[in-house]
């Protein structure tokens, strides 16, 4: 790993487990929680270290929360559509 991303590795080592627990508390699913945390760290890789100096944990938890809530909203909409589709099939003449 290059020196440029050492700060990301350090943040990963320090915060990954607590971020997974946090995302899990929002989503209720370990695989989806891991996906959200992975996405959070990918976003961190794109940030300038100087911009986040002293605020990396707060930034990570905010991004993680926002991504988890986005996932819940998106999946909620898909569930509604799927339920509507089932209701339409049940009502169609057969």
C-alpha positions as CSV (number, residue, x, y, z in Angstrom):
1,X,0.0,0.0,0.0
2,X,1.3,3.4,-0.8
3,X,2.0,6.0,1.8
4,X,-0.9,8.0,0.4
5,X,-3.4,5.4,1.6
6,X,-1.8,4.5,4.9
7,X,-4.3,6.8,6.6
8,X,-7.1,4.8,5.1
9,X,-5.6,1.5,6.3
10,X,-5.2,3.0,9.8
11,X,-8.9,4.1,9.8
12,X,-9.9,0.7,8.5
13,X,-8.0,-1.0,11.3
14,X,-9.4,1.3,14.0
15,X,-13.1,1.6,12.9
16,X,-14.2,-1.3,10.7
17,X,-15.6,-3.4,13.4
18,X,-17.5,-0.6,15.1
19,X,-18.9,0.6,11.7
20,X,-20.1,-2.9,10.9
21,X,-21.9,-3.1,14.3
22,X,-23.4,0.3,13.6
23,X,-24.6,-0.6,10.1
24,X,-25.9,-3.9,11.4
25,X,-28.0,-2.1,14.0
26,X,-29.6,-0.1,11.2
27,X,-30.0,-2.8,8.6
28,X,-30.4,-6.0,10.6
29,X,-28.3,-8.0,8.1
30,X,-24.6,-8.6,8.4
31,X,-23.9,-9.0,4.6
32,X,-25.6,-5.7,3.8
33,X,-23.9,-4.0,6.8
34,X,-20.5,-5.1,5.4
35,X,-21.4,-3.8,2.0
36,X,-22.3,-0.4,3.5
37,X,-19.0,-0.3,5.4
38,X,-17.0,-1.3,2.3
39,X,-18.7,1.5,0.4
40,X,-17.9,3.9,3.2
41,X,-14.2,3.1,3.0
42,X,-14.2,3.3,-0.8
43,X,-15.5,6.8,-0.5
44,X,-12.9,7.6,2.1
45,X,-10.2,6.6,-0.4
46,X,-11.4,9.4,-2.6
47,X,-11.2,12.1,0.1
48,X,-8.3,14.3,0.8
49,X,-6.7,13.5,4.1
50,X,-6.2,17.1,5.0
51,X,-9.9,17.8,4.5
52,X,-10.8,15.2,7.2
53,X,-7.9,15.8,9.6
54,X,-9.1,15.0,13.1
55,X,-12.7,14.1,11.9
56,X,-12.2,10.7,10.2
57,X,-14.3,8.7,12.6
58,X,-17.2,11.2,12.5
59,X,-17.0,11.3,8.7
60,X,-17.0,7.5,8.4
61,X,-20.0,7.1,10.8
62,X,-22.0,9.8,9.0
63,X,-21.3,8.2,5.6
64,X,-22.0,4.8,6.9
65,X,-25.3,5.9,8.4
66,X,-26.4,7.7,5.3
67,X,-25.5,4.7,3.1
68,X,-27.4,2.3,5.4
69,X,-30.5,4.5,5.5
70,X,-30.3,4.8,1.7
71,X,-30.2,1.1,1.4
72,X,-33.2,0.6,3.7
73,X,-35.2,3.2,1.8
74,X,-34.3,1.6,-1.6
75,X,-35.1,-1.9,-0.4
76,X,-38.4,-0.6,1.2
77,X,-39.4,0.7,-2.2
78,X,-38.5,-2.5,-3.9
79,X,-40.5,-4.5,-1.4
80,X,-43.6,-2.3,-2.0
81,X,-43.3,-2.8,-5.7
82,X,-42.9,-6.5,-5.3
83,X,-45.9,-6.7,-3.0
84,X,-48.0,-4.7,-5.5
85,X,-46.9,-7.1,-8.3
86,X,-48.0,-10.1,-6.3
87,X,-51.4,-8.4,-5.6
88,X,-51.9,-7.7,-9.3
89,X,-51.1,-11.4,-10.2
90,X,-53.5,-12.6,-7.5
91,X,-56.3,-10.4,-9.0
92,X,-55.7,-11.3,-12.7
93,X,-58.1,-13.9,-14.2
94,X,-56.5,-17.2,-14.6
